[in-house]
Amino acid sequence: MAETALVTPEVTPQEHRRLRWALVLISLAQLMVVLDSTIANIALPYIGDDLDITSANLTWIVTGYALAFGGLLLLGGRLADLFGRRLIFIIGVLIFAVASLTGGLAQNEAMLLVSRGFQGLGAALASPAALALITTTFPAGKERNRAFAVYAAMSGIGAAIGLILGGWLTGLDHPLGIAGWRYTFLIVVPIGLLAAFLAPRFFRESERHAGELDIPGAITGTAGLLGIVYGLSRAGNASYGWGDGQTIASLVVGVVLLAVFIGIESRVEHPLLPFRIFRSRTRAISFVAMMIMPAAMFAMFFFLSLLIQNVVGYSPLKAGFAFVPFSIAMIISAMTASSLISRVDPRYLAGTGTLLAAGALFGFSRISVHESPSASLAVLQGEALGADVNYWTHILPFVVLMALGMGMVFVPLTLTAVHHVQAADSGIGSGVLNTMQQVGGALGLATLSTVALHFSTNRGEELAPGIADAATRAGLAEQLGPRFESTVSELASLTAFTEGATTAFLVGAGMAVVSSVLIWIGLDVKHEELATDGPEGVGVH
């Protein structure tokens, strides 16, 4: 049965003000969620020293959040459909705020890791609810396109802002008697509390849809995703890799549980994941492309931030500010895409954006450093191995190009992924989109980390004998004593890191090209269709 849009196209000045503030709240919530994925990265060494956390366990500060977030997104989306998106949004941001406060005040490793898990839970509730609130709050057309553009921009710039804030806050010298790294958690507390407080004023509660929560599906689906994300995260860790027993077991168990989940969902009356969401070819292509492209973007942040700090010699704060142009260009690109989407088909915008991103990653793959033994030994004298890498010519142009491309990808694909999803499935549709981004990011980063590790290890083994010979002639064998071999190994690894990173960039460029091909071939929705809501379920054939 046809259903009229929830918001009429005629937007009064009073309604426009409400929509503007609603967008501010959704933007804050999305910024909070994405920012927390990277803000603690630069602070990890300081957290380890303060709380006496081993290097191996430090990775769980990052992966613990990703596990809970990626594993619980489908559940969060379904809860929003059943019990109201505004309610679940408020609960999600409150959980996130309280967990952030707990993390900022953590006195030991266990307290911090548990708080990170609850941050992931809060994000898994708030993020799909926020995206679904856009479709139910903003009328189709110009208002909704602008809202999706801002949401997409926050998804892209949040990671860059996290690096900037992380570097700045970590460097603070105990303001108010509190270690700087703690502010990387505490800074999001007021954001969450403000969003929860103002949400009832600017969001109307969505209709609660009939149905029961699919408990068996929730358990198997969530556990399966947790297993996959855990295995992928572990695979991307150089200490374990793809051949590790726990990595293999986790991935196998995750795949088996997801197979059971699919069997359950095909039989229950009220599934956690209605498969009708995937019946539209346009929506399926959008989901797949949004699974591939975040992986390419996360790879840029991950490898480039390590490269410019460890090889080029940037301080954490300078490394963070190196990504400021990304945030600016991402905003410009997203706003431009939101304006063009009413006149240009999504295929052309997203297809062009993926090619721009591929070009940026290819540009990063051309970065090179001196690999001579003398250049490696100069590191011991405080010289940066990549001192010849020029930010203005080797890094900035491609950072900007990447941002321009991702803005043109995120806006149209976010629209096409949730457009014409039935009202009862809006939350879970948003949950699927977010899940694709998280799992895709974890899969892509794990794959590219493995590629980088393979090439850098091989190159390091080739360089080590030459470095050892040069170090011996320079008299460092006697000077370093028992530390000689480990020092040579570290220098070889550092010198070879660029080889691994640039290879990962090149593979990432290939992933972006694959995504582009899928978009050009399969994304056939017209821009005129995005300007209307139409009958419920249109496009889900």
matplotlib code that plots the C-alpha trace (Angstrom):
import matplotlib.pyplot as plt

x = [0.0, 1.4, 2.4, 3.0, 6.2, 6.5, 7.6, 5.9, 8.0, 6.8, 9.3, 8.2, 10.8, 10.1, 10.4, 13.6, 15.1, 14.1, 15.7, 18.9, 19.3, 18.4, 21.2, 23.6, 22.8, 23.1, 26.4, 27.7, 26.7, 28.4, 31.5, 31.7, 31.4, 33.9, 36.3, 36.7, 38.0, 41.2, 41.6, 43.3, 45.7, 48.5, 48.0, 48.6, 52.3, 51.3, 48.4, 50.6, 53.2, 50.5, 48.5, 51.3, 49.7, 51.9, 52.5, 50.5, 47.5, 47.6, 46.1, 42.9, 42.2, 41.6, 40.2, 38.0, 36.0, 35.9, 34.8, 31.8, 30.9, 31.0, 29.5, 26.5, 25.4, 22.7, 21.2, 21.3, 19.5, 16.8, 16.2, 15.8, 13.1, 11.2, 11.4, 11.8, 14.8, 14.9, 14.8, 17.6, 19.6, 19.4, 20.3, 23.2, 24.8, 24.2, 26.0, 28.8, 29.2, 29.2, 31.7, 33.9, 33.9, 34.8, 37.7, 39.0, 39.1, 40.3, 42.8, 43.8, 43.9, 40.7, 38.7, 39.8, 39.2, 35.7, 34.9, 36.0, 33.7, 30.7, 31.7, 31.4, 27.9, 26.8, 28.1, 26.3, 23.0, 23.4, 24.9, 22.2, 19.5, 21.1, 21.2, 17.6, 16.5, 17.7, 15.3, 12.4, 13.1, 14.2, 12.0, 13.3, 15.2, 17.3, 16.9, 17.7, 20.6, 22.2, 21.7, 23.3, 26.1, 26.9, 26.6, 28.9, 31.4, 31.4, 32.1, 35.2, 36.6, 36.1, 39.1, 41.3, 40.0, 40.7, 44.3, 44.6, 42.9, 44.7, 48.1, 47.2, 45.5, 48.2, 50.9, 49.2, 51.3, 48.8, 46.2, 44.2, 46.4, 45.1, 47.3, 46.8, 45.8, 42.7, 41.2, 41.1, 38.2, 36.8, 36.4, 33.4, 31.5, 29.8, 29.1, 27.1, 25.3, 24.3, 23.0, 20.9, 19.5, 18.5, 17.3, 13.7, 13.3, 14.4, 13.6, 10.1, 9.9, 9.5, 6.7, 7.3, 6.8, 5.2, 7.5, 9.6, 13.3, 14.9, 16.9, 18.6, 19.4, 20.7, 23.0, 24.4, 24.6, 26.3, 28.7, 29.5, 30.3, 32.4, 34.3, 35.0, 36.0, 38.2, 39.9, 40.5, 41.9, 44.2, 45.2, 46.3, 48.5, 52.2, 52.5, 49.9, 49.0, 46.8, 48.5, 47.8, 45.6, 43.3, 43.0, 41.9, 39.6, 37.9, 37.3, 36.0, 33.7, 32.6, 31.7, 29.9, 27.8, 27.0, 25.9, 23.6, 22.4, 21.4, 19.5, 17.6, 16.8, 15.3, 12.8, 11.7, 8.7, 10.4, 14.1, 16.8, 18.0, 15.2, 16.8, 14.4, 16.8, 19.3, 16.8, 17.5, 20.6, 21.3, 21.2, 23.3, 26.0, 25.9, 26.5, 29.4, 31.0, 30.6, 32.4, 35.4, 36.0, 36.3, 39.0, 41.0, 40.5, 41.4, 44.5, 45.5, 45.2, 46.9, 49.9, 50.4, 50.3, 52.9, 55.0, 55.2, 55.9, 58.3, 60.0, 59.6, 60.1, 56.9, 55.8, 52.4, 50.8, 52.4, 51.2, 47.7, 47.8, 49.1, 45.5, 43.8, 43.5, 41.7, 38.9, 38.5, 38.5, 36.1, 33.6, 33.8, 33.5, 30.5, 28.7, 29.4, 28.1, 24.9, 24.3, 25.0, 23.0, 19.8, 21.0, 23.5, 23.0, 24.7, 26.7, 28.6, 29.4, 30.4, 32.2, 34.3, 34.9, 36.3, 38.7, 39.9, 40.5, 42.4, 44.5, 45.4, 46.4, 48.5, 50.2, 51.0, 52.5, 55.2, 56.7, 60.3, 63.2, 66.9, 67.7, 71.5, 73.2, 74.6, 71.1, 69.9, 72.8, 72.2, 68.9, 71.1, 72.4, 68.8, 68.4, 65.0, 65.2, 62.5, 63.8, 63.6, 59.9, 58.3, 54.8, 53.7, 54.5, 54.5, 51.7, 49.3, 48.1, 47.0, 45.5, 43.3, 42.5, 41.5, 39.2, 37.6, 37.0, 35.6, 33.1, 31.8, 31.5, 30.0, 27.2, 25.5, 26.1, 24.7, 21.6, 21.2, 21.9, 18.9, 16.6, 13.2, 13.9, 10.6, 9.8, 9.8, 13.3, 14.9, 16.9, 18.2, 19.0, 21.2, 22.7, 23.7, 25.3, 27.3, 28.2, 29.5, 31.7, 33.1, 33.6, 34.9, 37.4, 38.6, 38.9, 40.7, 43.1, 43.9, 44.5, 46.6, 48.5, 49.4, 50.5, 52.6, 54.2, 55.1, 56.9, 58.5, 59.8, 61.3, 62.9, 64.2, 65.9, 67.6, 68.8, 70.0, 73.3, 74.4, 73.4, 75.3, 78.4, 78.3, 77.7, 80.6, 83.0, 81.8, 82.8, 79.2, 79.5, 81.9, 80.0, 76.6, 77.7, 74.8, 72.3, 74.0, 71.8, 68.6, 69.6, 70.5, 67.1, 65.2, 67.1, 66.3, 62.6, 62.4, 64.1, 61.9, 58.6, 58.1, 58.3, 55.4, 53.4, 53.6, 52.7, 49.6, 48.7, 49.0, 46.7, 44.3, 44.2, 43.3, 40.5, 39.1, 39.2, 37.2, 34.6, 34.5, 33.8, 31.0, 29.5, 29.7, 28.1, 25.6, 24.4, 21.6, 19.3, 18.5, 18.9, 15.2, 14.3, 16.3, 14.2, 11.1, 10.1, 7.5, 5.4, 6.8, 9.0, 9.6, 12.8, 12.8, 11.9]
y = [0.0, 3.4, 5.7, 9.4, 10.9, 11.7, 15.3, 17.4, 19.1, 22.5, 23.4, 26.4, 28.7, 27.2, 23.6, 24.6, 25.7, 22.4, 20.5, 22.5, 21.7, 18.1, 17.9, 19.5, 16.8, 14.0, 15.4, 15.7, 12.1, 10.8, 12.9, 11.5, 7.9, 8.2, 10.4, 7.8, 5.3, 7.2, 9.8, 7.3, 6.0, 8.5, 8.3, 4.5, 4.7, 7.1, 5.0, 2.0, 3.7, 5.2, 2.0, -0.5, -2.1, -4.3, -3.5, -6.6, -5.6, -2.0, -3.0, -4.0, -0.3, 0.1, -3.3, -3.7, -0.7, -2.0, -5.4, -4.2, -1.5, -3.8, -6.8, -5.1, -2.8, -5.1, -5.5, -1.7, -1.1, -3.6, -2.2, 1.2, -0.2, -2.0, 0.5, 3.9, 5.5, 8.6, 6.4, 4.1, 7.1, 8.7, 5.5, 5.0, 8.4, 8.2, 4.8, 6.2, 9.3, 7.3, 4.8, 7.6, 9.1, 5.7, 5.3, 8.8, 8.0, 4.3, 3.2, -0.1, -2.0, -3.9, -0.8, 0.9, -2.1, -2.7, 1.0, 0.7, -2.2, -0.2, 2.7, 0.3, -0.7, 2.9, 3.6, 0.5, 1.8, 5.5, 5.3, 3.3, 5.2, 8.5, 7.5, 6.3, 9.5, 11.4, 9.5, 10.0, 13.6, 15.3, 15.5, 13.9, 16.2, 19.2, 18.9, 15.2, 15.4, 18.2, 16.1, 13.0, 15.2, 16.4, 12.9, 11.5, 14.4, 13.6, 10.0, 11.0, 13.9, 12.4, 10.1, 13.1, 15.2, 12.3, 12.3, 16.0, 16.1, 12.9, 14.5, 17.8, 16.4, 13.8, 16.5, 18.5, 18.7, 17.4, 20.2, 20.3, 17.5, 15.0, 13.2, 14.5, 11.1, 11.0, 14.0, 11.9, 10.1, 12.9, 15.3, 13.4, 13.2, 16.6, 16.0, 12.8, 14.4, 17.4, 15.2, 13.1, 16.2, 18.0, 15.0, 15.0, 18.7, 18.3, 14.7, 13.3, 9.7, 7.3, 4.8, 1.6, -1.3, -4.6, -7.6, -9.5, -9.3, -12.3, -13.5, -16.6, -14.4, -11.6, -14.1, -15.9, -12.8, -10.7, -13.5, -14.3, -10.7, -10.5, -13.6, -12.2, -8.7, -10.3, -12.6, -9.9, -7.5, -10.3, -11.2, -7.6, -7.6, -8.4, -10.4, -13.0, -12.8, -15.0, -18.2, -17.8, -20.6, -18.2, -16.1, -19.1, -20.4, -17.1, -16.6, -20.2, -19.9, -16.5, -17.8, -20.9, -18.7, -16.3, -19.3, -20.4, -16.8, -16.8, -20.1, -18.6, -15.4, -17.2, -19.0, -16.6, -14.4, -11.2, -11.5, -9.4, -8.9, -9.0, -10.3, -8.1, -5.3, -6.9, -7.5, -4.2, -4.4, -0.7, -1.2, -4.3, -2.5, 0.4, -1.9, -3.7, -0.4, 1.1, -2.0, -1.6, 2.2, 2.7, 0.1, 2.1, 5.3, 3.7, 2.3, 5.8, 7.1, 4.0, 3.7, 7.4, 8.4, 5.7, 6.7, 10.4, 9.8, 6.9, 7.5, 11.2, 12.2, 14.2, 14.7, 13.3, 16.8, 17.7, 14.4, 15.2, 18.6, 17.0, 15.7, 19.1, 19.6, 16.3, 17.5, 20.8, 19.1, 16.5, 19.1, 20.9, 17.7, 16.4, 19.7, 19.8, 16.3, 17.1, 19.9, 17.9, 14.8, 16.6, 17.0, 14.2, 10.4, 8.8, 6.5, 9.4, 11.0, 7.8, 6.4, 9.5, 9.7, 6.1, 6.9, 10.0, 7.9, 5.3, 8.1, 9.4, 6.0, 5.5, 8.8, 7.7, 4.5, 6.6, 7.8, 6.6, 6.9, 6.3, 2.6, 2.8, 1.5, 5.0, 6.5, 3.8, 4.4, 8.1, 7.4, 6.6, 10.2, 11.6, 12.1, 11.2, 8.5, 10.2, 13.8, 14.2, 13.4, 16.8, 17.3, 19.9, 17.7, 14.1, 14.1, 17.2, 16.8, 13.2, 13.9, 16.5, 14.2, 11.4, 13.7, 15.0, 11.4, 10.1, 13.0, 12.2, 8.5, 8.7, 11.1, 9.4, 5.8, 6.7, 8.0, 5.0, 2.5, 3.6, 5.1, 3.4, 1.0, 0.2, 2.3, -0.7, -1.6, 1.9, 1.2, -2.2, -0.8, 1.8, -0.9, -2.9, 0.1, 0.9, -2.8, -3.0, 0.0, -1.4, -5.0, -3.7, -1.4, -4.3, -6.7, -4.3, -3.1, -6.6, -7.6, -4.6, -5.0, -8.5, -7.3, -4.6, -6.9, -9.5, -6.9, -5.0, -8.2, -9.5, -6.1, -5.9, -9.3, -8.0, -4.8, -6.2, -7.7, -4.4, -2.4, -4.9, -4.7, -0.9, -0.7, -3.1, -1.0, 2.1, 0.3, 0.0, -3.7, -3.1, 0.1, -1.6, -5.0, -7.4, -4.8, -4.8, -7.5, -6.0, -2.5, -3.7, -5.5, -2.3, -0.2, -2.7, -2.8, 0.9, 1.3, -1.4, 0.0, 2.3, -0.6, -2.3, 0.8, 1.9, -1.7, -1.5, 1.8, 0.3, -2.7, -0.2, 1.7, -1.6, -2.1, 1.4, 0.6, -2.6, -0.6, 1.9, -0.8, -2.2, 1.3, 2.1, -1.2, -1.8, 1.5, 2.4, 4.5, 8.0, 11.2, 12.0, 9.0, 10.3, 13.4, 11.6, 9.1, 7.4, 4.4, 2.4, -0.4, 1.0, -0.3, -3.4, -6.0]
z = [0.0, -0.9, 2.0, 1.8, 2.9, 6.6, 5.9, 3.2, 0.6, 1.7, 4.5, 6.6, 8.2, 11.6, 10.2, 8.5, 11.8, 13.4, 10.5, 10.7, 14.4, 13.8, 11.3, 13.8, 16.3, 13.8, 12.6, 16.2, 16.9, 13.7, 14.3, 17.9, 16.6, 13.8, 15.7, 18.4, 15.9, 15.5, 18.3, 20.7, 18.1, 18.6, 22.4, 22.6, 23.8, 26.5, 27.6, 27.8, 30.0, 32.3, 32.8, 32.3, 29.3, 27.1, 23.4, 22.4, 24.5, 23.4, 20.0, 21.9, 22.7, 19.0, 18.0, 21.1, 19.9, 16.3, 17.5, 19.5, 16.9, 13.9, 15.6, 17.1, 14.2, 12.8, 16.2, 16.8, 13.5, 14.3, 17.8, 16.2, 13.9, 16.7, 19.6, 17.9, 16.3, 18.6, 21.7, 20.5, 19.4, 22.8, 24.6, 22.2, 22.7, 26.5, 26.7, 24.5, 26.8, 30.0, 28.5, 27.4, 30.9, 32.3, 29.8, 30.6, 34.3, 33.9, 36.5, 34.9, 31.7, 32.3, 33.1, 29.9, 27.6, 29.0, 28.5, 24.9, 24.4, 25.7, 23.5, 20.6, 21.9, 22.1, 18.6, 17.2, 18.7, 17.8, 14.3, 12.4, 14.3, 13.3, 9.6, 9.7, 11.3, 8.3, 6.0, 8.4, 9.4, 6.1, 3.1, -0.1, -2.4, -1.5, 2.3, 2.5, 0.0, 2.1, 5.3, 3.7, 2.4, 5.9, 7.3, 4.7, 5.3, 9.0, 8.2, 6.2, 8.2, 11.6, 11.2, 10.2, 13.1, 15.4, 14.4, 14.9, 18.3, 19.4, 18.7, 20.3, 23.5, 24.0, 23.9, 26.7, 29.9, 32.5, 32.4, 35.6, 36.8, 34.3, 31.7, 28.2, 26.8, 29.1, 27.3, 24.1, 25.8, 28.0, 25.1, 23.6, 26.9, 26.6, 22.9, 23.8, 26.7, 24.6, 21.8, 24.2, 25.9, 22.7, 20.7, 22.1, 21.0, 17.4, 16.5, 16.2, 17.4, 14.5, 14.3, 16.2, 13.9, 14.8, 15.3, 17.7, 18.2, 16.5, 19.5, 17.7, 14.7, 17.0, 18.8, 15.7, 13.6, 16.2, 17.3, 13.6, 12.9, 16.1, 15.0, 11.5, 12.8, 15.5, 13.1, 10.5, 13.2, 14.4, 10.9, 10.3, 13.4, 12.5, 15.7, 14.5, 10.8, 8.7, 9.7, 13.4, 15.0, 16.8, 13.6, 11.5, 14.3, 14.7, 11.0, 10.5, 13.5, 12.3, 8.8, 10.3, 12.6, 9.8, 7.7, 10.6, 10.8, 7.1, 7.6, 10.6, 8.8, 5.8, 8.1, 10.9, 10.5, 11.8, 10.8, 12.2, 8.6, 6.0, 2.8, 0.7, 1.4, -1.1, -3.9, -5.5, -7.7, -7.1, -3.3, -3.4, -5.6, -3.1, -0.2, -1.9, -3.0, 0.5, 1.8, -0.5, -0.4, 3.3, 3.3, 0.8, 2.9, 6.2, 4.5, 3.6, 7.1, 8.7, 6.4, 5.7, 9.4, 10.2, 7.1, 7.9, 11.6, 11.5, 8.2, 7.4, 11.0, 11.8, 15.4, 16.4, 16.3, 12.9, 11.5, 12.7, 11.0, 7.8, 7.4, 7.9, 4.1, 3.9, 6.2, 4.3, 0.9, 2.2, 3.3, -0.1, -2.0, 0.0, -0.3, -4.0, -4.5, -2.5, -5.0, -8.1, -7.0, -7.9, -11.5, -12.1, -11.8, -8.8, -11.2, -12.6, -9.3, -7.4, -10.5, -10.9, -7.1, -7.0, -9.9, -8.1, -4.9, -7.0, -8.5, -5.0, -3.7, -6.8, -6.1, -2.6, -4.0, -5.8, -2.5, -2.1, 0.3, 0.2, 0.9, 1.0, 4.2, 4.9, 4.8, 7.3, 9.6, 9.6, 11.5, 14.5, 14.3, 14.4, 10.7, 9.2, 6.6, 4.5, 4.9, 1.1, 1.0, 0.4, 1.9, -0.7, -3.7, -2.4, 0.1, 0.0, -3.6, -3.1, 0.4, -1.3, -4.3, -1.9, 0.0, -3.2, -4.4, -1.1, -0.8, -4.3, -3.3, 0.1, -0.6, -3.6, -2.3, 1.1, -0.7, -3.0, -0.2, 1.9, -0.8, -1.0, 1.8, 3.4, 6.4, 8.7, 7.6, 7.6, 10.8, 9.7, 6.2, 7.9, 10.1, 7.0, 5.4, 8.6, 9.0, 5.4, 6.1, 9.4, 8.2, 4.9, 6.6, 8.9, 6.0, 3.7, 6.4, 7.4, 3.8, 3.0, 6.3, 5.3, 1.9, 3.4, 6.0, 3.3, 1.0, 3.9, 5.5, 2.2, 1.5, 5.0, 4.7, 1.5, 3.1, 6.4, 5.3, 3.7, 6.7, 9.0, 6.8, 6.8, 10.6, 11.2, 9.1, 11.1, 14.4, 15.6, 16.3, 19.2, 20.3, 20.4, 21.7, 22.2, 20.8, 17.4, 15.7, 17.0, 15.9, 12.4, 12.3, 13.4, 10.8, 8.1, 9.0, 9.1, 5.7, 4.2, 5.7, 2.7, 0.4, 2.2, 2.6, -1.0, -2.2, 0.1, -1.5, -4.9, -4.0, -2.4, -5.7, -7.4, -4.9, -5.7, -9.4, -8.8, -6.9, -9.8, -12.3, -10.2, -9.9, -13.6, -14.6, -11.8, -10.3, -12.7, -10.4, -11.9, -10.0, -10.5, -8.4, -5.4, -5.3, -4.2, -1.6, -3.7, -2.6, 0.3, -1.0, -4.5, -5.8, -3.6, -6.2]

ax = plt.figure().add_subplot(projection="3d")
ax.plot(x, y, z, "-o")
ax.set_aspect("equal")
plt.show()
